[in-house]
Amino acid sequence: MSHEDLFKPPPGTSGIPANKLDRRTDEEIAAWLQRRHEVVSEKNHNVVNWVRRLGPDWTVHVLDTVPDSETNVRHFIEDIETVLPKAFNEGTMNGPTVGQHQADLVRSPLIYQHGGIWMDVGMILFRHVEDICWSAIMDPTSPYEVGEFAMQLRPGVESMMNGFIAARKGNLFIERWHTLPQAPIIEANPAAKAAEQLNAPEATVSMAFLGDYLMQILCFERLRRVIDPNGFNGPEYYATHVFLLPSMSEMYYLQGISSWQGDKEFALLSARATDDSDDVSLRKEARRVVDHMLANTATMKLSHAPPGELPFLADIQSQPEYRNADLAKGTFAAYLRHSSVHFDQGRKIVPMEVGIDIDNALRTGLLKHAATEGTTH
């Protein structure tokens, strides 16, 4: 297969007109991302291909905690000393996942104060964010106010993930969610097991560690179950106002078919469509998987494995010798990168149907421990 044939739109997609893209070079976009920009609309947050794919109507900010940086998150959160905990403000947070926890703390006030979309930097877009959920959120006739991806982390429980969060400025669901990680009322269930649909190997780290690592997601679960005396109805809000997409088919498709084995995913994407010396069966599988993602998934999330687990694809690609592997000419990884910017899908994205779960509701105050009140239903 020639290089030109490799970059033809797969079935279910079509080319994106050039006038819809940001035409600056990679170097120009990278330099621009390192300077501070005013938050002038709700179309903001986290990225060279994002900038190019989203075009001039959206502004991308990549934030950091580097002292004296123009893009330090402190420039973007008002009253940060009161909004975020003392450990964050004084720089005393530590541990193997301190970066993730810092990001967990800042994403909710950023969305609440400015509106728009938070995306983790490891996310590849195969659809414009307008198509994913933003158009529905902005539609005055639509009930949707928050856009999210959900994953069945435990059997029968679809949990909101936090790598992609969309909402308008001042959303009260987002405000309530921000208060929970700082309240000592959430506990991980040590007996919890991963749902079969994850197709994930048994974790070697403790559930207590995972509960800490995924604390913000546990807070989502708490929030959607609470019916508090002040009139907030979490089960009803979650079922009615949250535009949910299934993450295993819309975000983690590659991980689902590989059982989260980064080495298998790396081999698949490193296969060369233009080189007949590669394993034919591997090349065919790579073509099938990549074309499916380009036509049928909204995003691809490159997550890092929890400490102590086997490496995910992002861990492998972060190694110095592989940092440009996803740009290697003729590989399916390069095809995926190119196509994510230049091809668009023809399908309509439809949210999940979520019922109002009254059976598991917590009739208590948002920040009160239900177990001490006897109010768990």
Rosetta blueprint (number, residue, H / E / L):
1 M L
2 S L
3 H H
4 E H
5 D H
6 L H
7 F L
8 K L
9 P L
10 P L
11 P L
12 G L
13 T E
14 S E
15 G E
16 I L
17 P L
18 A H
19 N H
20 K H
21 L L
22 D L
23 R L
24 R L
25 T L
26 D H
27 E H
28 E H
29 I H
30 A H
31 A H
32 W H
33 L H
34 Q L
35 R L
36 R L
37 H L
38 E L
39 V L
40 V L
41 S L
42 E L
43 K L
44 N E
45 H L
46 N L
47 V L
48 V H
49 N H
50 W H
51 V H
52 R H
53 R H
54 L H
55 G H
56 P H
57 D H
58 W L
59 T E
60 V L
61 H L
62 V L
63 L L
64 D E
65 T L
66 V L
67 P L
68 D L
69 S L
70 E L
71 T L
72 N E
73 V H
74 R H
75 H H
76 F L
77 I L
78 E L
79 D L
80 I H
81 E H
82 T H
83 V H
84 L L
85 P L
86 K H
87 A H
88 F H
89 N H
90 E L
91 G L
92 T L
93 M L
94 N L
95 G L
96 P L
97 T L
98 V H
99 G H
100 Q H
101 H H
102 Q H
103 A H
104 D H
105 L H
106 V H
107 R H
108 S H
109 P H
110 L H
111 I H
112 Y H
113 Q H
114 H H
115 G L
116 G E
117 I E
118 W E
119 M E
120 D L
121 V L
122 G L
123 M E
124 I E
125 L E
126 F L
127 R L
128 H L
129 V H
130 E H
131 D H
132 I H
133 C H
134 W H
135 S H
136 A H
137 I H
138 M H
139 D L
140 P L
141 T L
142 S L
143 P L
144 Y L
145 E L
146 V E
147 G E
148 E E
149 F E
150 A E
151 M E
152 Q E
153 L E
154 R E
155 P L
156 G L
157 V E
158 E E
159 S E
160 M E
161 M L
162 N L
163 G L
164 F E
165 I E
166 A E
167 A E
168 R L
169 K L
170 G L
171 N L
172 L H
173 F H
174 I H
175 E H
176 R H
177 W H
178 H H
179 T H
180 L H
181 P H
182 Q H
183 A L
184 P L
185 I L
186 I L
187 E L
188 A L
189 N L
190 P L
191 A L
192 A L
193 K L
194 A L
195 A L
196 E H
197 Q H
198 L H
199 N L
200 A L
201 P L
202 E L
203 A L
204 T L
205 V L
206 S L
207 M H
208 A H
209 F H
210 L H
211 G H
212 D H
213 Y H
214 L L
215 M H
216 Q H
217 I H
218 L H
219 C H
220 F H
221 E H
222 R H
223 L H
224 R H
225 R H
226 V E
227 I E
228 D L
229 P L
230 N L
231 G L
232 F L
233 N E
234 G H
235 P H
236 E H
237 Y H
238 Y H
239 A H
240 T H
241 H H
242 V E
243 F E
244 L E
245 L E
246 P E
247 S H
248 M H
249 S H
250 E H
251 M L
252 Y L
253 Y H
254 L H
255 Q H
256 G H
257 I H
258 S H
259 S L
260 W L
261 Q L
262 G H
263 D H
264 K H
265 E H
266 F H
267 A H
268 L H
269 L H
270 S H
271 A L
272 R E
273 A L
274 T L
275 D L
276 D L
277 S L
278 D L
279 D L
280 V H
281 S H
282 L H
283 R H
284 K H
285 E H
286 A H
287 R H
288 R H
289 V H
290 V H
291 D H
292 H H
293 M H
294 L H
295 A H
296 N H
297 T L
298 A L
299 T E
300 M E
301 K E
302 L L
303 S L
304 H L
305 A L
306 P L
307 P L
308 G L
309 E L
310 L L
311 P L
312 F L
313 L H
314 A H
315 D H
316 I H
317 Q H
318 S L
319 Q L
320 P H
321 E H
322 Y H
323 R L
324 N L
325 A H
326 D H
327 L H
328 A L
329 K L
330 G L
331 T E
332 F H
333 A H
334 A H
335 Y H
336 L H
337 R H
338 H H
339 S H
340 S H
341 V H
342 H H
343 F E
344 D E
345 Q E
346 G L
347 R L
348 K L
349 I L
350 V L
351 P L
352 M L
353 E L
354 V L
355 G L
356 I L
357 D L
358 I L
359 D L
360 N L
361 A L
362 L E
363 R L
364 T L
365 G L
366 L L
367 L L
368 K L
369 H L
370 A H
371 A H
372 T H
373 E H
374 G L
375 T L
376 T E
377 H L
